[in-house]
Amino acid sequence: MSFKSVILLIIIIIVKSQILLSQSVKNYLKIADNAFEEKNYNISYIYYKKVLEISKSYEVAYNYAESCRMINDFEEAETWYKYVLNDKNKDKYPLIKFWLGIVEKNLGAYQKAQKYFNEYYIKHKNINDYYSLKSKHEINSCENAIYLGFNPKNVDVYRLNTNINTSFSEFYATDFNDSVLYYSSYHPVNKEDSINFTSKIFKSIKKDTSWINPQIIDTIINKRNYHIANFSFSSNFNTLYFSVSDIQNKTSKIYRSKQINNNWQAPELLPESINKNGAYTTQPSLAKFKGREYLLFVSDRKEGYGKFDIWYCEIKKNGSFGDVKNMGNIINSIDNEVTPFFNNVDTSLYFSSEWYDNFGGYDIFKSKGDFVTWNKPENIGIPINSINNDLYYSLNYDYSKAYFSSNRSSTKSGKNETCCNDIYFIKLKNPQNDSINKVKIITTQIKSIKQLVPITLYFHNDEPNPRCNDTITTLNYESTINKYLAMTEIYRQEYSNGLKGEKKEKSIEDIDLFFMNEVESGYNDLKKFSVLLENLLKTGQTIIITLKGYTSPLNTAEYNFNLAKRRISSLINYFNEYNNGKLKQYIKSGQLKFELIAYGKTLANKNVSDDPKDQRNSVYSPAASLERKIQIIAVSVNEK
């Protein structure tokens, strides 16, 4: 064969390879796009990844990042969302900063998450939609996530054994007489099928201390082609409520079945008042309160407050149902509220939500109430909640255990450790007074309070008590800050006055960023500091707080010196009045002390205008506003 023939053969092979490669990319992309459209993200994840191994298209990268996020592979999602930010046409993906905020929060990177939510909100704050409201909420929620971690619960979390928890997902669990466990699990239809999965209810028997031999319960309930992940037994275990989801036809409805002579009867579809047409109805949960029985469930019907809401109705003595009612806007938000469980012992509703103050994903919340009024939901804290999804809280038959489901990363092997849920439990009876754990908690709280320092708190010009030489004030910093925040629009107008176009927009954005990142952020840190402070004082610690005051360069040094002292006085008033005066006793006894360092104009930034006639720059500019502050610069704790 001649040299030319060899070269020609090589070219033909290369061309054919490129054609085959191109066909492979097209085939992979078609499978991925179809799966993505059908919300089958486990499949789109696999095939988009294959495409990216050959060609790194920004559009494919974005869909791949979306698929990663939907299956909880947040590290991979973060990588590819950031890759898409390099696209000069990234405006095609208007939600990318929002989703990066969600991803970073689920990775526990709260400051990064706050940055992305902040950037998204500033650009979209005039749009009153879910994403704008959610991003605004998350800016503070990310701050509060750090505070929530200051007080870990003194409980141990246990994971059910591998007979129950598999490499797939397990959800709701409850036990009967500590010898039979019922739970739901998401499995392939058969061992050879890696694409088609269904959820079913399983039953396992306890041998010694382990759950063994899980079996799917009666096939009359677990129909082959439907998903059945959510169920609830009556207190005597002879009636089962469960949801049946048909993914292909996008429906989900609740049924019930009665057990007669150990045989489950044909399931009965609950009435249309519960299974409303055009809405998903799922996650039934039975509750008893003051002699009445209730059915709690989750639905996305249009009459709700957000996406999925929690609803309920009374189950009457004859088995019929009363009027369906929404749990109300104390419980339900514009986001998802799911997996309700009512504990009639502490008369509290437990549920999971993506809203409120959480660590990331779904957290479990608790609200005390009576089906008429409910208290503000309270995050039940770590280690039960985590940066991952924590759901399906429930109590077992004798209230000695609480089960819940989580996709926390310690559960799985492989790269995407947070893909799937496992079932965990905590023990509730006979709590032990563990002095070692108490010492650990105190040590953690001391570390946390010191990490918050320095805390910077801001004031409007010449506040509090303008135009006077007093060194003390009766005002509380909380009232001062609320008045200051109410002036945001005035600052926007004054600082942008006389400007046009991009310069005007930039000046307004600078004001918004100052109030959000400095004024509100500092106040949020003060609230976290105050909670830790009270907790530590309760344990007997003696604490010294060092305070320092600053002012802008307007007015004389003597006047500014007194103004700085008034500002510090307003903060001491805040501590005296905090939580209805809970800290006052410690201040009076000397257990809580303040060290004061007041400074005025001498420390002000020399580049800030001190011209009273130039109020745009001397009063309303971010540069001048940054000078009007006090700081908690140190906290000393004498540990006991």
C-alpha positions as CSV (number, residue, x, y, z in Angstrom):
1,M,0.0,0.0,0.0
2,S,1.4,3.4,-1.0
3,F,2.0,6.2,1.4
4,K,-0.9,8.2,-0.1
5,S,-3.2,5.2,0.3
6,V,-2.2,4.9,4.0
7,I,-2.9,8.6,4.6
8,L,-6.2,8.4,2.8
9,L,-7.2,5.3,4.9
10,I,-6.3,7.2,8.1
11,I,-8.4,10.2,7.0
12,I,-11.3,7.9,6.2
13,I,-11.0,6.3,9.7
14,I,-10.9,9.7,11.4
15,V,-13.9,11.0,9.5
16,K,-15.9,7.8,10.2
17,S,-14.9,8.1,13.9
18,Q,-16.1,11.7,14.0
19,I,-19.3,10.7,12.3
20,L,-19.9,7.9,14.8
21,L,-18.9,10.2,17.7
22,S,-21.3,12.9,16.4
23,Q,-24.1,10.3,16.2
24,S,-23.3,9.1,19.7
25,V,-23.6,12.7,21.0
26,K,-26.9,13.1,19.2
27,N,-28.2,9.9,20.6
28,Y,-27.0,10.7,24.1
29,L,-28.5,14.2,23.9
30,K,-31.8,12.9,22.7
31,I,-32.1,10.5,25.6
32,A,-31.0,13.1,28.0
33,D,-33.4,15.8,26.7
34,N,-36.3,13.4,26.8
35,A,-35.5,12.3,30.3
36,F,-35.1,15.9,31.4
37,E,-38.4,16.9,29.9
38,E,-40.1,14.0,31.8
39,K,-38.3,15.0,35.0
40,N,-36.4,11.7,35.1
41,Y,-33.3,13.4,36.4
42,N,-31.4,10.2,37.3
43,I,-31.3,9.3,33.5
44,S,-30.7,12.9,32.2
45,Y,-27.8,13.1,34.7
46,I,-26.1,10.1,33.2
47,Y,-26.5,11.0,29.5
48,Y,-25.8,14.7,29.8
49,K,-22.6,13.7,31.5
50,K,-21.7,11.5,28.5
51,V,-22.3,14.4,26.2
52,L,-20.1,16.7,28.3
53,E,-17.3,14.2,28.1
54,I,-17.3,14.7,24.4
55,S,-18.4,18.4,23.9
56,K,-18.7,21.0,26.7
57,S,-21.7,23.0,25.4
58,Y,-22.9,25.6,27.9
59,E,-26.6,24.7,27.3
60,V,-25.9,21.0,28.0
61,A,-23.8,22.0,31.0
62,Y,-26.7,24.0,32.5
63,N,-29.1,21.1,32.0
64,Y,-26.6,18.8,33.5
65,A,-26.2,21.1,36.5
66,E,-29.9,21.2,36.9
67,S,-30.1,17.4,36.8
68,C,-27.3,17.2,39.4
69,R,-29.2,19.6,41.7
70,M,-32.4,17.6,41.4
71,I,-30.7,14.3,42.4
72,N,-28.8,16.1,45.3
73,D,-25.3,15.9,43.7
74,F,-24.6,19.5,44.8
75,E,-20.9,19.4,44.4
76,E,-21.2,18.5,40.8
77,A,-24.0,21.0,40.3
78,E,-21.8,23.8,41.8
79,T,-19.0,23.0,39.3
80,W,-21.2,23.1,36.3
81,Y,-23.3,26.1,37.2
82,K,-20.1,28.0,37.7
83,Y,-18.8,26.8,34.3
84,V,-22.0,28.2,32.7
85,L,-21.2,31.6,34.3
86,N,-18.4,31.9,31.8
87,D,-20.9,31.9,28.9
88,K,-21.0,35.5,27.5
89,N,-24.7,34.8,26.9
90,K,-25.3,33.7,30.5
91,D,-28.4,35.9,30.6
92,K,-30.2,33.0,28.9
93,Y,-30.1,31.4,32.3
94,P,-31.8,34.0,34.5
95,L,-32.1,31.7,37.5
96,I,-28.5,30.6,37.6
97,K,-27.5,32.8,40.6
98,F,-30.6,31.7,42.5
99,W,-29.8,28.0,42.0
100,L,-26.2,28.5,42.9
101,G,-27.5,30.0,46.2
102,I,-29.6,26.9,46.8
103,V,-26.6,24.6,45.9
104,E,-24.2,26.5,48.2
105,K,-26.6,26.4,51.1
106,N,-27.0,22.6,50.7
107,L,-23.3,22.3,50.8
108,G,-23.3,24.3,54.1
109,A,-21.4,27.2,52.5
110,Y,-23.8,29.8,53.9
111,Q,-21.7,33.0,53.1
112,K,-21.4,31.9,49.5
113,A,-25.1,31.1,49.3
114,Q,-25.9,34.5,50.8
115,K,-23.7,36.2,48.2
116,Y,-25.6,34.5,45.3
117,F,-29.1,35.1,46.8
118,N,-28.1,38.7,47.4
119,E,-27.0,39.2,43.7
120,Y,-30.1,37.5,42.4
121,Y,-32.4,39.6,44.7
122,I,-30.8,42.9,43.9
123,K,-31.4,42.3,40.2
124,H,-35.0,41.0,40.6
125,K,-36.4,42.7,43.6
126,N,-39.0,44.5,41.6
127,I,-40.5,41.2,40.4
128,N,-42.9,39.9,43.0
129,D,-42.5,36.2,42.2
130,Y,-41.5,33.1,44.1
131,Y,-37.8,33.4,43.3
132,S,-37.5,37.0,44.3
133,L,-39.4,36.4,47.6
134,K,-37.4,33.2,48.3
135,S,-34.0,34.8,47.6
136,K,-34.8,37.7,49.9
137,H,-35.9,35.2,52.6
138,E,-32.7,33.1,52.1
139,I,-30.4,36.1,52.7
140,N,-31.4,36.2,56.3
141,S,-32.0,32.4,56.5
142,C,-28.4,31.8,55.6
143,E,-27.3,34.1,58.5
144,N,-29.7,32.3,60.8
145,A,-28.5,28.8,59.8
146,I,-25.2,29.6,61.5
147,Y,-27.1,30.6,64.7
148,L,-29.2,27.5,64.6
149,G,-26.1,25.4,64.9
150,F,-25.1,27.0,68.1
151,N,-27.3,24.8,70.2
152,P,-27.0,21.2,69.2
153,K,-29.5,18.8,70.8
154,N,-28.0,16.3,73.3
155,V,-29.3,13.2,71.4
156,D,-27.6,10.4,69.5
157,V,-28.8,9.5,66.0
158,Y,-28.9,5.9,64.9
159,R,-29.2,4.5,61.4
160,L,-31.3,1.4,60.7
161,N,-29.3,-1.6,59.6
162,T,-28.5,-2.5,55.9
163,N,-31.4,-5.0,55.8
164,I,-33.6,-1.9,55.8
165,N,-31.4,0.8,54.4
166,T,-30.2,-0.1,50.9
167,S,-28.2,1.7,48.2
168,F,-31.6,3.1,47.0
169,S,-34.0,5.3,49.1
170,E,-36.0,4.6,52.2
171,F,-38.6,7.0,53.5
172,Y,-41.3,6.7,56.2
173,A,-41.0,4.2,59.0
174,T,-43.1,3.1,62.1
175,D,-43.0,0.0,64.3
176,F,-45.5,-2.1,66.1
177,N,-44.8,-3.6,69.5
178,D,-41.0,-3.2,68.9
179,S,-41.2,-6.5,66.8
180,V,-42.6,-5.4,63.4
181,L,-41.3,-2.5,61.3
182,Y,-43.2,-1.1,58.4
183,Y,-41.4,1.2,56.1
184,S,-41.4,2.4,52.4
185,S,-38.6,1.9,50.0
186,Y,-37.7,3.0,46.4
187,H,-36.3,0.0,44.4
188,P,-35.8,-1.1,40.8
189,V,-38.8,-3.0,39.4
190,N,-36.4,-6.0,39.2
191,K,-32.7,-6.6,39.7
192,E,-31.9,-6.3,36.0
193,D,-33.7,-3.0,35.5
194,S,-31.6,0.1,36.2
195,I,-34.1,2.6,34.8
196,N,-37.6,1.8,36.2
197,F,-38.1,2.2,39.9
198,T,-41.2,2.0,42.1
199,S,-41.9,2.7,45.8
200,K,-43.5,0.0,47.9
201,I,-44.4,-0.6,51.6
202,F,-42.3,-3.3,53.3
203,K,-42.6,-5.2,56.5
204,S,-39.7,-6.5,58.6
205,I,-39.5,-8.7,61.7
206,K,-37.0,-8.1,64.6
207,K,-34.7,-10.9,65.5
208,D,-32.5,-10.2,68.6
209,T,-31.6,-6.5,67.9
210,S,-31.8,-6.5,64.1
211,W,-34.6,-6.1,61.6
212,I,-34.5,-9.0,59.1
213,N,-36.2,-10.5,56.1
214,P,-38.0,-7.4,54.7
215,Q,-41.0,-8.4,52.5
216,I,-43.5,-6.3,50.4
217,I,-46.8,-6.3,52.2
218,D,-50.0,-7.5,50.6
219,T,-50.0,-7.1,46.8
220,I,-53.6,-5.8,46.9
221,I,-52.1,-2.6,48.3
222,N,-48.7,-2.6,46.6
223,K,-49.8,-2.6,42.9
224,R,-46.9,-3.3,40.6
225,N,-46.9,-0.2,38.4
226,Y,-47.6,2.5,41.0
227,H,-45.6,4.3,43.6
228,I,-46.7,3.8,47.2
229,A,-44.2,5.6,49.5
230,N,-46.5,7.3,52.0
231,F,-48.8,5.5,54.5
232,S,-50.3,5.7,58.0
233,F,-51.9,3.1,60.2
234,S,-54.8,3.7,62.6
235,S,-53.9,3.3,66.3
236,N,-55.1,-0.3,66.3
237,F,-53.3,-1.1,63.1
238,N,-56.5,-2.4,61.3
239,T,-56.9,0.5,58.9
240,L,-54.2,1.7,56.5
241,Y,-54.2,5.0,54.6
242,F,-51.8,5.3,51.8
243,S,-51.1,7.3,48.7
244,V,-50.9,5.9,45.2
245,S,-48.9,7.8,42.6
246,D,-49.0,7.2,38.9
247,I,-45.9,9.1,37.6
248,Q,-46.7,8.5,33.9
249,N,-50.2,10.1,34.2
250,K,-49.0,12.6,36.9
251,T,-51.6,11.8,39.5
252,S,-51.4,11.0,43.2
253,K,-54.4,10.0,45.3
254,I,-55.1,8.7,48.8
255,Y,-56.8,5.3,49.5
256,R,-57.6,3.4,52.6
257,S,-57.9,-0.3,53.3
258,K,-59.2,-2.3,56.2
259,Q,-57.7,-5.5,57.6
260,I,-60.2,-8.3,58.3
261,N,-59.1,-11.7,59.5
262,N,-55.4,-10.7,58.7
263,N,-56.3,-9.9,55.1
264,W,-56.3,-6.4,53.6
265,Q,-59.4,-5.6,51.8
266,A,-59.7,-3.9,48.4
267,P,-58.5,-0.3,48.7
268,E,-61.2,2.4,48.8
269,L,-60.4,5.8,47.0
270,L,-61.1,8.7,49.4
271,P,-63.7,11.2,48.2
272,E,-63.1,14.1,45.8
273,S,-63.1,16.6,48.6
274,I,-59.7,15.1,49.6
275,N,-58.5,13.8,46.3
276,K,-59.2,17.0,44.4
277,N,-59.1,16.7,40.6
278,G,-56.1,18.3,39.0
279,A,-54.0,18.2,42.2
280,Y,-51.5,15.9,43.8
281,T,-52.8,14.5,47.1
282,T,-50.3,12.5,49.1
283,Q,-48.6,11.7,52.5
284,P,-51.6,10.8,54.7
285,S,-51.1,10.9,58.4
286,L,-53.6,10.0,61.1
287,A,-53.9,12.1,64.3
288,K,-55.9,12.0,67.5
289,F,-56.7,15.1,69.6
290,K,-59.3,15.5,72.3
291,G,-61.3,12.5,71.3
292,R,-61.4,13.3,67.6
293,E,-59.5,11.7,64.8
294,Y,-58.0,13.7,61.9
295,L,-56.5,12.9,58.5
296,L,-53.6,15.1,57.7
297,F,-52.3,15.1,54.1
298,V,-50.3,17.1,51.6
299,S,-51.6,18.7,48.4
300,D,-50.7,21.3,45.8
301,R,-54.3,22.3,45.2
302,K,-54.6,25.9,44.0
303,E,-56.3,27.2,47.1
304,G,-53.1,26.8,49.2
305,Y,-50.5,29.3,50.2
306,G,-47.6,27.9,48.1
307,K,-46.5,24.8,46.4
308,F,-47.3,21.8,48.6
309,D,-49.4,22.7,51.7
310,I,-50.5,20.6,54.7
311,W,-54.3,20.1,54.9
312,Y,-56.5,18.2,57.3
313,C,-60.1,17.0,57.9
314,E,-61.9,15.2,60.7
315,I,-62.6,11.5,60.3
316,K,-66.1,11.0,61.8
317,K,-67.2,8.0,63.9
318,N,-69.0,6.5,60.9
319,G,-65.8,6.7,58.7
320,S,-67.0,9.7,56.6
321,F,-64.9,12.9,56.4
322,G,-65.6,16.4,57.5
323,D,-64.7,19.6,55.7
324,V,-61.1,19.8,54.3
325,K,-59.2,22.7,55.8
326,N,-55.8,24.3,55.2
327,M,-53.4,24.3,58.3
328,G,-53.1,28.0,57.7
329,N,-50.2,30.5,57.0
330,I,-48.5,29.9,60.3
331,I,-47.6,26.4,59.1
332,N,-47.8,26.8,55.3
333,S,-45.6,29.1,53.3
334,I,-45.0,30.0,49.6
335,D,-42.6,27.0,49.6
336,N,-43.2,23.2,50.2
337,E,-44.5,21.9,53.5
338,V,-44.6,18.1,53.6
339,T,-44.6,14.9,55.7
340,P,-46.9,16.0,58.6
341,F,-47.1,14.1,61.9
342,F,-49.1,15.1,65.0
343,N,-47.9,14.1,68.4
344,N,-50.9,14.1,70.8
345,V,-48.6,13.8,73.8
346,D,-46.9,17.2,73.4
347,T,-49.8,18.4,71.1
348,S,-47.4,19.5,68.4
349,L,-47.3,19.2,64.7
350,Y,-44.0,17.9,63.2
351,F,-43.4,18.6,59.5
352,S,-40.7,19.3,57.0
353,S,-40.3,22.5,55.1
354,E,-38.0,24.2,52.6
355,W,-39.0,27.6,54.1
356,Y,-38.4,29.1,57.6
357,D,-34.9,29.1,59.0
358,N,-33.2,25.9,58.0
359,F,-29.7,24.3,57.5
360,G,-30.4,23.5,53.8
361,G,-33.0,21.5,51.8
362,Y,-35.9,20.2,54.0
363,D,-35.6,20.6,57.8
364,I,-38.0,19.2,60.4
365,F,-40.0,21.8,62.3
366,K,-42.3,21.6,65.3
367,S,-45.4,23.7,66.1
368,K,-47.5,23.4,69.2
369,G,-51.3,23.8,68.5
370,D,-54.8,22.5,68.7
371,F,-56.0,22.5,65.0
372,V,-57.3,26.0,65.4
373,T,-54.2,28.0,66.3
374,W,-50.5,27.1,65.9
375,N,-47.3,28.5,67.3
376,K,-44.6,29.8,65.1
377,P,-42.7,26.7,63.7
378,E,-39.5,25.9,65.5
379,N,-36.5,24.1,63.9
380,I,-35.9,21.0,66.0
381,G,-32.1,21.5,65.5
382,I,-29.1,19.4,64.9
383,P,-28.2,16.5,64.8
384,I,-31.7,15.5,63.7
385,N,-31.6,18.2,61.0
386,S,-28.7,18.6,58.7
387,I,-27.6,20.5,55.6
388,N,-29.4,17.8,53.6
389,N,-33.1,16.8,53.3
390,D,-34.6,15.6,56.6
391,L,-38.2,14.4,56.4
392,Y,-40.9,11.9,57.6
393,Y,-40.5,12.6,61.4
394,S,-42.8,10.2,63.3
395,L,-43.0,8.4,66.6
396,N,-43.2,4.6,67.1
397,Y,-46.0,2.7,68.9
398,D,-44.9,3.5,72.5
399,Y,-43.3,6.9,71.9
400,S,-39.8,5.6,72.8
401,K,-38.3,6.4,69.4
402,A,-38.7,9.0,66.7
403,Y,-38.0,7.9,63.2
404,F,-37.0,10.2,60.3
405,S,-35.5,10.0,56.8
406,S,-32.4,11.8,55.6
407,N,-30.0,11.8,52.6
408,R,-27.1,13.0,54.7
409,S,-23.8,12.2,53.2
410,S,-22.5,9.7,55.8
411,T,-25.0,7.1,54.6
412,K,-23.8,6.2,51.1
413,S,-20.7,5.2,49.2
414,G,-19.8,6.5,45.9
415,K,-19.3,10.0,44.5
416,N,-22.9,11.3,45.0
417,E,-23.3,10.4,48.6
418,T,-26.5,12.4,49.0
419,C,-28.5,10.8,46.2
420,C,-30.7,8.7,48.4
421,N,-32.5,8.6,51.7
422,D,-32.0,6.3,54.7
423,I,-34.1,5.8,57.8
424,Y,-32.7,7.0,61.2
425,F,-34.1,7.1,64.7
426,I,-33.4,8.8,68.0
427,K,-34.3,7.4,71.5
428,L,-36.8,9.5,73.5
429,K,-37.2,7.7,76.8
430,N,-35.0,8.0,79.9
431,P,-32.8,11.0,78.9
432,Q,-29.4,10.9,80.6
433,N,-27.7,13.9,82.2
434,D,-24.4,13.7,80.4
435,S,-22.0,16.2,82.0
436,I,-19.4,15.6,79.3
437,N,-21.8,16.5,76.5
438,K,-22.9,19.6,78.5
439,V,-19.3,20.7,78.7
440,K,-18.9,20.1,75.0
441,I,-22.0,22.2,74.3
442,I,-20.8,25.1,76.5
443,T,-17.4,25.0,74.8
444,T,-19.1,25.1,71.4
445,Q,-21.2,28.0,72.4
446,I,-18.2,30.0,73.7
447,K,-16.4,29.3,70.4
448,S,-19.4,30.4,68.5
449,I,-20.0,33.7,70.4
450,K,-16.3,34.6,69.9
451,Q,-16.5,33.9,66.2
452,L,-19.3,36.4,65.8
453,V,-17.1,39.2,67.1
454,P,-16.5,41.9,65.9
455,I,-20.2,42.9,65.4
456,T,-20.7,46.3,63.7
457,L,-24.0,48.2,64.3
458,Y,-25.0,51.2,62.4
459,F,-27.0,54.5,63.0
460,H,-28.6,57.3,61.0
461,N,-26.8,60.6,61.2
462,D,-26.8,62.2,64.7
463,E,-28.9,59.4,66.2
464,P,-29.9,58.7,68.9
465,N,-31.2,61.9,70.4
466,P,-30.0,64.4,67.8
467,R,-28.7,67.9,68.6
468,C,-27.8,67.3,72.3
469,N,-24.7,66.7,74.4
470,D,-26.1,63.9,76.5
471,T,-23.8,60.8,77.0
472,I,-26.7,58.4,77.7
473,T,-30.1,57.7,76.1
474,T,-33.3,56.0,77.1
475,L,-33.6,54.6,73.6
476,N,-33.0,50.9,72.8
477,Y,-30.8,50.0,69.8
478,E,-33.6,47.8,68.5
479,S,-36.0,50.8,68.1
480,T,-33.2,52.8,66.6
481,I,-32.3,50.2,64.0
482,N,-35.9,49.7,63.0
483,K,-36.3,53.5,62.4
484,Y,-33.0,53.5,60.4
485,L,-34.1,50.6,58.2
486,A,-37.4,52.4,57.5
487,M,-35.3,55.2,55.9
488,T,-33.9,53.0,53.1
489,E,-36.0,54.7,50.4
490,I,-35.0,58.2,51.6
491,Y,-31.3,57.2,51.3
492,R,-31.9,55.8,47.8
493,Q,-33.5,59.1,46.7
494,E,-31.0,61.4,48.3
495,Y,-27.9,59.5,47.2
496,S,-29.1,59.1,43.6
497,N,-30.4,62.7,43.4
498,G,-29.1,64.4,40.2
499,L,-27.8,61.2,38.7
500,K,-29.1,59.5,35.5
501,G,-28.9,56.2,33.7
502,E,-26.4,53.6,34.9
503,K,-24.9,56.0,37.5
504,K,-28.3,56.4,39.1
505,E,-29.0,52.6,39.1
506,K,-25.5,52.0,40.5
507,S,-26.0,54.5,43.4
508,I,-29.4,52.9,44.3
509,E,-27.8,49.5,44.2
510,D,-25.0,50.7,46.5
511,I,-27.5,51.9,49.1
512,D,-29.5,48.6,48.9
513,L,-26.3,46.6,49.4
514,F,-25.2,48.8,52.3
515,F,-28.5,48.3,54.2
516,M,-28.7,44.6,53.4
517,N,-25.0,43.6,53.9
518,E,-24.1,46.0,56.7
519,V,-27.1,47.3,58.6
520,E,-29.3,44.2,58.5
521,S,-26.4,41.8,58.7
522,G,-25.0,43.5,61.8
523,Y,-28.4,43.5,63.5
524,N,-28.8,39.8,62.7
525,D,-25.4,39.0,64.2
526,L,-26.5,40.9,67.4
527,K,-29.6,38.8,67.8
528,K,-27.5,35.6,67.4
529,F,-25.0,37.0,69.9
530,S,-27.8,37.7,72.4
531,V,-29.1,34.1,72.3
532,L,-25.7,32.7,72.9
533,L,-25.0,35.3,75.6
534,E,-28.2,34.3,77.5
535,N,-27.4,30.6,77.2
536,L,-23.9,31.0,78.5
537,L,-25.0,33.2,81.4
538,K,-27.5,30.6,82.4
539,T,-24.6,28.1,82.8
540,G,-22.9,30.5,85.3
541,Q,-20.2,32.0,83.0
542,T,-19.0,35.5,83.8
543,I,-18.8,37.6,80.6
544,I,-17.2,40.9,79.7
545,I,-18.2,42.6,76.5
546,T,-16.0,45.4,75.1
547,L,-17.8,48.1,73.1
548,K,-16.3,50.8,70.9
549,G,-18.0,53.8,69.3
550,Y,-17.4,55.7,66.1
551,T,-19.0,58.7,64.3
552,S,-18.9,60.4,60.9
553,P,-16.7,63.6,60.7
554,L,-19.7,66.0,60.9
555,N,-19.6,68.3,64.0
556,T,-17.0,68.8,66.7
557,A,-14.8,66.2,68.4
558,E,-16.4,66.9,71.8
559,Y,-19.9,66.5,70.3
560,N,-19.0,63.3,68.5
561,F,-17.4,61.9,71.6
562,N,-20.7,62.3,73.5
563,L,-22.7,61.0,70.5
564,A,-20.5,57.8,70.4
565,K,-21.3,57.3,74.1
566,R,-25.1,57.7,73.5
567,R,-24.9,55.1,70.8
568,I,-23.1,52.7,73.2
569,S,-25.8,53.5,75.8
570,S,-28.5,52.5,73.4
571,L,-26.9,49.1,73.0
572,I,-26.6,48.6,76.7
573,N,-30.3,49.4,76.9
574,Y,-30.9,46.7,74.3
575,F,-29.1,44.1,76.5
576,N,-31.0,45.3,79.6
577,E,-34.4,44.9,77.8
578,Y,-33.5,41.8,75.7
579,N,-36.1,39.0,75.9
580,N,-38.3,40.8,78.4
581,G,-35.4,41.7,80.7
582,K,-33.9,38.2,80.9
583,L,-30.3,39.6,81.0
584,K,-31.0,42.4,83.5
585,Q,-30.3,40.1,86.5
586,Y,-26.9,39.2,85.2
587,I,-26.0,42.9,84.6
588,K,-27.1,43.8,88.1
589,S,-25.2,41.0,89.7
590,G,-22.0,41.8,87.7
591,Q,-22.0,38.4,86.0
592,L,-22.3,40.4,82.7
593,K,-20.1,43.5,82.4
594,F,-19.4,46.1,79.8
595,E,-16.1,47.7,78.9
596,L,-16.5,51.0,77.1
597,I,-14.2,52.7,74.5
598,A,-15.9,55.7,72.9
599,Y,-14.2,57.5,70.0
600,G,-15.4,60.3,67.8
601,K,-14.2,62.2,64.7
602,T,-10.5,61.4,65.3
603,L,-11.0,57.9,63.9
604,A,-13.3,58.8,61.0
605,N,-12.2,58.2,57.5
606,K,-10.5,61.3,56.2
607,N,-11.9,60.8,52.7
608,V,-15.5,61.2,53.9
609,S,-17.0,64.6,53.4
610,D,-17.5,66.8,56.6
611,D,-19.4,69.5,54.7
612,P,-22.9,69.9,56.3
613,K,-24.1,71.4,53.0
614,D,-23.1,68.4,51.0
615,Q,-25.6,65.9,52.6
616,R,-25.5,63.5,49.6
617,N,-21.9,62.7,50.6
618,S,-21.7,63.6,54.2
619,V,-24.9,62.0,55.4
620,Y,-26.5,59.7,52.7
621,S,-23.4,58.1,51.0
622,P,-22.4,54.5,51.9
623,A,-19.0,55.9,52.8
624,A,-20.4,58.3,55.4
625,S,-22.9,55.7,56.6
626,L,-20.1,53.2,57.3
627,E,-18.6,55.6,59.8
628,R,-21.7,56.0,62.0
629,K,-21.3,52.8,64.0
630,I,-20.5,51.1,67.2
631,Q,-18.8,47.7,67.6
632,I,-18.7,44.8,69.9
633,I,-15.0,44.3,69.5
634,A,-14.3,41.6,72.1
635,V,-16.0,39.1,74.4
636,S,-14.2,37.5,77.4
637,V,-15.7,34.4,79.0
638,N,-14.5,33.1,82.4
639,E,-15.4,29.5,82.0
640,K,-16.7,27.6,85.1
